[in-house]
Amino acid sequence: MSASSRRSFIQLSSAVLAGLGLPVAAAANRVESTQVELRDGSLTLPNNPLVLFDNFHSGNRRAYSWKAKLNAARAAGCDGFQIVMVDPDSDYWKDLMDMVPAYDFRSWGFHWNTGAVIDEKAHLLEEEIDKMQRVIAALGRSPLRPFISFAIKGGGELFGGTIHESGSAKAEDRHWERAARIVAAFDRACRAANIEGALYPHTHWLCDTPASQRKILADAEADWVQPAFCSHHWYAHKNNEELDELLLDPVMAKTNYVVLTNGRKSGDWFPATRFDRGEIDMAWLLAKLYAFGYQGPIASQGWGIGGDPYVTAKAFVDGVRGLRERFIRQPDLWPLL
């Protein structure tokens, strides 16, 4: 991107946000920023909270305790921890709550998903909506009051083999109608609990692209929940818009949750890899987010990466912080010059 194009991109991004009258992120996630002098002007680099999404320790024929997971996140330098699919009524949740005071994370997150959009599970739709609403209400009463990311799964008749032939590419009216009912309930529940919510895109699932996010949010008439962005799911789907176009979309301009995970193509699949080992240019991508003005949490996921989860988590933290430090100390290496 040329210097003039970059200036236009920043100006347009700012104008979109100002015109909407919306913050980029919730006040709880706002952070100190650093001003950087570039060849064609100054730019503010936010110091986003870096959050460990709790699947770095999943699978691979072993199990980790809450204490081990939280210690690894803290030692890796994470600013936050995102809990995944844990029922607040469970003893497992109670065990976690007992440990929370010992950790000084400034950002807590939560993740939930549903599979009730496919035909095989459609009979569970109302039950899953009720469960999701009860979970969010409980989170609103908890000491964490976490931000929430929410995903709408696929499979069944929505599986088309490849990334590009699955999920929203195979969805029919009944799938979109179910998704709208679910997200409308998600939107109401997050508003009632005064918790920030994000609709998350995931390859092969019904909500898999920015276009599907926009459709579902519009169909649900959602105005509290906002779209999320995930690097490896966006990169893997060839039908997605390019990033400049995506970030200037009035709906996507409200993005309040970002996941930066790398990946590497493997046939028709795009499995996740360590932050510093995939084929995505993370320096360029992070610079785009900085230019956009994103100030919210940045999470990373470890599903399927394997190996030592502490090392993987630390590679994410060191990677983001190292790039930010490079942009500050060596502005001539700013990728968007």
C-alpha positions in Angstrom: 0.0 0.0 0.0 1.4 3.4 -1.0 1.8 6.2 1.6 -1.2 8.2 0.1 -3.3 5.0 0.0 -2.4 4.3 3.6 -3.4 7.8 4.7 -6.7 7.5 2.8 -7.3 4.1 4.5 -6.7 5.6 8.0 -8.8 8.6 7.3 -11.7 6.5 5.9 -11.5 4.1 8.8 -11.7 7.0 11.3 -14.5 8.6 9.4 -16.5 5.4 9.4 -16.1 5.0 13.2 -16.8 8.7 13.9 -19.9 8.6 11.7 -21.2 5.6 13.5 -20.6 7.2 16.9 -19.2 4.0 18.2 -16.0 3.1 20.1 -13.7 0.5 18.7 -13.8 -1.5 21.9 -15.4 -1.5 25.3 -14.0 0.8 27.9 -12.8 -2.1 30.0 -10.4 -3.1 27.2 -9.0 0.3 26.4 -5.3 0.6 26.8 -2.4 3.0 26.7 -1.1 3.8 23.3 2.2 4.9 21.7 2.6 7.6 19.1 4.9 6.6 16.2 6.3 9.0 13.7 6.2 7.6 10.2 7.5 9.1 6.9 4.0 10.4 6.1 2.8 11.4 9.5 2.2 10.0 13.0 0.2 6.9 14.0 -1.1 5.8 17.3 -0.3 2.1 18.2 -2.6 0.7 20.8 -1.2 -1.8 23.4 -4.1 -4.3 23.0 -4.8 -6.8 25.8 -3.3 -10.2 24.6 -5.7 -13.0 25.6 -5.1 -16.8 25.8 -8.1 -18.6 24.3 -8.3 -21.8 26.4 -7.6 -24.5 23.8 -3.8 -24.4 23.9 -4.0 -27.2 26.4 -6.6 -29.3 24.7 -6.3 -32.7 23.1 -3.1 -34.6 22.4 -3.9 -37.2 25.0 -3.2 -35.2 28.1 -5.1 -32.9 30.5 -4.1 -29.8 32.4 -5.6 -28.3 35.6 -6.9 -24.8 35.8 -3.9 -23.8 37.9 -1.5 -25.1 35.3 -3.3 -23.4 32.4 -3.6 -20.0 34.2 0.0 -20.2 35.3 1.1 -20.9 31.8 -0.9 -17.9 30.5 0.5 -15.6 33.1 4.1 -16.8 32.7 3.8 -16.4 28.9 2.9 -12.7 29.5 -0.8 -12.8 28.6 -3.0 -9.9 29.7 -6.1 -12.1 29.8 -7.6 -15.5 29.7 -10.6 -16.7 27.7 -12.7 -19.6 29.1 -14.3 -21.9 26.6 -17.6 -23.8 26.9 -17.7 -24.1 30.7 -21.1 -24.1 32.4 -21.2 -21.5 35.2 -23.4 -23.9 37.2 -20.7 -26.6 37.1 -18.2 -27.6 39.8 -15.5 -27.0 37.2 -16.5 -23.3 37.0 -16.6 -23.1 40.8 -13.1 -24.4 40.9 -12.0 -21.7 38.5 -13.7 -18.9 40.5 -11.8 -20.0 43.6 -8.5 -19.3 41.8 -9.4 -16.1 40.0 -8.3 -13.7 42.9 -4.8 -15.1 42.6 -4.4 -13.8 39.0 -4.1 -10.2 38.0 -5.4 -10.6 34.4 -6.9 -7.3 33.3 -9.1 -8.9 30.6 -11.3 -12.0 31.0 -13.2 -13.6 28.1 -15.6 -16.4 27.5 -16.6 -18.4 24.5 -19.8 -20.3 23.7 -21.2 -22.0 20.5 -24.2 -23.8 19.3 -24.9 -26.5 16.7 -28.6 -26.1 16.6 -28.8 -24.6 13.0 -28.3 -28.0 11.2 -31.3 -30.3 10.7 -30.0 -33.0 12.9 -29.9 -30.7 15.9 -32.7 -28.3 15.1 -35.0 -29.9 17.6 -32.6 -28.6 20.3 -33.0 -24.9 19.1 -35.1 -23.6 22.0 -33.2 -25.6 24.5 -29.9 -24.2 23.3 -31.2 -20.7 23.3 -32.4 -21.0 26.8 -29.1 -22.5 27.9 -27.1 -19.8 26.3 -29.3 -17.1 27.9 -28.8 -18.6 31.3 -25.1 -18.9 30.8 -24.8 -15.2 29.9 -27.0 -14.1 32.8 -24.7 -16.0 35.1 -21.6 -14.4 33.6 -23.1 -11.0 34.1 -23.4 -11.8 37.8 -19.9 -13.2 38.1 -16.9 -11.2 39.3 -15.3 -11.7 35.8 -18.0 -10.0 33.7 -16.1 -11.3 30.6 -16.5 -10.3 27.0 -18.1 -13.2 25.0 -17.4 -14.6 21.6 -20.1 -16.8 20.1 -19.9 -19.2 17.1 -22.6 -21.0 15.1 -21.4 -24.4 14.1 -21.9 -26.3 10.9 -21.5 -29.9 9.9 -24.3 -32.2 8.7 -25.9 -31.0 5.4 -23.7 -27.8 5.6 -20.5 -29.8 5.1 -19.3 -29.6 1.5 -15.8 -31.0 1.7 -13.7 -28.0 1.1 -13.7 -24.8 3.1 -15.2 -22.8 0.2 -18.0 -25.3 -0.4 -19.1 -25.7 3.2 -20.9 -23.6 5.8 -22.7 -20.5 4.4 -22.1 -21.7 0.8 -24.6 -24.5 1.4 -27.0 -22.7 3.8 -30.6 -22.5 2.9 -33.4 -20.3 4.3 -34.1 -22.6 7.3 -30.5 -22.4 8.4 -30.4 -18.6 8.2 -33.8 -18.4 10.1 -32.5 -20.5 12.9 -29.2 -18.5 13.1 -31.2 -15.2 13.2 -33.3 -16.5 16.1 -30.2 -17.6 18.0 -28.3 -14.4 17.5 -31.3 -12.3 18.3 -31.4 -14.1 21.7 -27.6 -13.7 22.1 -27.9 -10.0 21.4 -30.7 -9.6 24.0 -28.9 -11.6 26.6 -25.6 -9.7 26.3 -27.4 -6.4 26.5 -29.3 -7.4 29.6 -26.1 -8.6 31.3 -24.2 -5.5 30.0 -21.5 -7.7 28.6 -19.8 -7.1 25.2 -20.6 -9.9 22.7 -19.0 -10.8 19.4 -20.2 -13.1 16.6 -17.3 -15.2 15.6 -16.5 -16.6 12.0 -15.2 -20.2 11.7 -14.4 -22.0 8.4 -16.8 -24.9 7.5 -19.5 -23.5 9.9 -22.6 -21.6 9.1 -21.1 -18.3 10.3 -17.8 -18.6 8.4 -17.3 -15.3 6.5 -17.8 -11.6 7.0 -20.7 -11.8 4.5 -22.4 -14.4 6.7 -21.7 -12.4 9.8 -23.4 -9.3 8.2 -26.4 -11.3 7.1 -27.0 -13.0 10.4 -26.6 -9.8 12.4 -29.0 -8.0 10.0 -31.5 -10.8 10.1 -31.3 -10.9 13.9 -31.7 -7.1 14.0 -28.8 -7.2 16.5 -27.4 -3.9 17.6 -25.4 -4.8 20.8 -23.4 -7.8 19.5 -20.7 -6.9 17.0 -18.6 -8.9 14.5 -15.3 -10.6 15.3 -12.3 -11.1 13.1 -10.1 -14.1 13.0 -6.9 -14.1 10.9 -6.6 -17.8 9.9 -10.3 -18.3 9.2 -10.4 -15.1 7.1 -7.2 -16.0 5.2 -8.2 -19.6 4.5 -11.5 -18.7 2.8 -10.9 -17.6 -0.8 -14.3 -15.9 -1.1 -13.6 -13.4 1.7 -13.1 -9.7 0.9 -9.6 -8.2 1.0 -8.7 -6.7 4.3 -8.9 -3.0 3.3 -12.4 -3.5 1.9 -13.5 -5.5 4.9 -12.4 -3.0 7.5 -14.1 -0.2 5.7 -17.5 -1.9 5.7 -19.8 -0.1 8.1 -20.7 -3.3 9.9 -17.2 -4.7 10.2 -15.9 -1.3 11.4 -17.6 -2.2 14.7 -15.4 -5.2 15.2 -14.8 -5.7 18.9 -12.8 -9.0 19.1 -9.8 -10.2 17.1 -8.1 -13.5 17.0 -4.6 -13.7 15.5 -3.6 -17.2 14.8 -1.4 -18.4 12.0 -2.0 -21.3 9.6 -0.5 -23.2 6.8 -2.3 -24.8 3.8 -2.6 -28.5 3.8 -4.6 -29.7 0.8 -8.1 -28.3 1.1 -7.5 -27.6 4.8 -5.9 -24.7 6.6 -4.8 -26.0 10.1 -3.7 -23.6 12.8 0.0 -23.1 13.4 2.1 -21.2 15.9 1.9 -17.4 15.5 5.5 -17.2 14.1 5.4 -20.3 11.9 2.5 -20.1 9.4 2.2 -18.5 6.0 0.2 -15.4 7.1 2.3 -12.3 7.2 1.5 -11.3 10.8 3.6 -8.1 10.6 1.4 -6.8 7.7 -1.8 -8.0 9.3 -1.1 -6.4 12.7 -0.1 -3.1 11.0 -3.4 -3.1 9.2 -5.3 -3.5 12.5 -3.2 -0.7 14.1 -3.9 1.6 11.1 -7.6 0.7 11.5 -7.4 1.9 15.1 -8.5 -1.4 16.7 -8.0 -1.1 20.5 -9.8 -4.2 21.8 -8.6 -7.6 23.0 -6.4 -9.8 20.7 -6.7 -13.5 21.4 -4.9 -16.5 19.9 -5.9 -20.1 19.6 -3.9 -23.3 19.9 -6.3 -26.0 18.7 -4.5 -28.7 16.8 -1.1 -27.0 17.0 0.2 -29.5 19.5 3.5 -29.5 21.4 4.2 -27.6 24.6 1.2 -25.2 25.1 3.3 -22.7 27.1 5.8 -22.4 24.3 3.0 -21.9 21.8 1.3 -19.2 24.0 4.6 -17.4 24.6 5.3 -17.3 20.8 2.0 -15.5 20.4 2.7 -12.9 23.1 6.3 -12.4 22.1 5.3 -12.2 18.4 2.7 -9.4 18.9 4.8 -7.5 21.3 8.0 -7.9 19.2 6.2 -6.6 16.1 4.8 -3.6 18.0 8.3 -2.8 19.4 9.8 -3.0 15.9 7.2 -0.6 14.5 8.1 1.9 17.3 11.8 1.6 17.2 12.2 1.0 13.5 9.5 3.0 11.7 11.3 2.5 8.4 10.1 -1.1 8.7 6.5 -0.2 9.0 4.9 -2.6 6.5 2.4 -0.1 5.1 4.9 2.6 3.9 
